[in-house]
Amino acid sequence: MYQYSTIQALSNGFYDGQLTVGEMKTKGNLGLGTFNGLDGEMIVLDGSVYKVTVDGKVHHVPNGEQTPFVNIVDFNGAVAQGKAIQNFSDLEILLQEIIVSKNLVAAFRIDGSFDYIKVRSVAKQERPYPKLMEALQTQKVFEYSDLEGTVLGFWQPEMMSSINLSGFHFHFISSDRSKGGHLLDCTIQSPQIKVEQFHKIELELPTSEEFKQMPLSVTKQSVYDPKFGQ
Ligand SMILES: [Zn+2]
């Protein structure tokens, strides 16, 4: 898994990275993150990069655009046994059963027809940047029913909690590439699940003065909660 910057930096308002989408694409074909200025939710699927803006719309992203945070893998997941998922906690329980070890990173891809899906996107921020939990007050939540699409994301082991969120983090994009966002809830009867675990992590830290000078001794309470708005 390749990671650019840390969730703790993002939580602290580090929203302008130096990594371009073009460079990022050389690191894998499945991933999630955001864009400079906290401009929406990033989805990387089958090597294509999509942005879900705060209006819920999906956009293709040019290679020159930059990101302050991303997790991306070269995904070649194996099929896992799926079963009906009624809500987010069902999803977490099922995927915890599927993974071989909670001490490795896991990447997931879940395709199917979702009875219900709840996602959010964030609004592009202006300087001086607020911290992430404050910026998320402007998030917009979207709920859809009977929507074909893909949930993708990660399990991060507890040991990752100083550079990432530990636990699950998912984004969603519809099959017609018109809807998507950061996943808050879902219901699906027949999910097609693929999983792959990773034991190598490449962490690239930003080189800007802003990052170098940023206080990063954040407490757990000040780190962003991926379930905010759930
Ligand atoms: Zn997210």
Residues whose N, C-alpha, C, O or C-beta is under 5 A from the ligand:
A	BS01	ZN	F170 H182
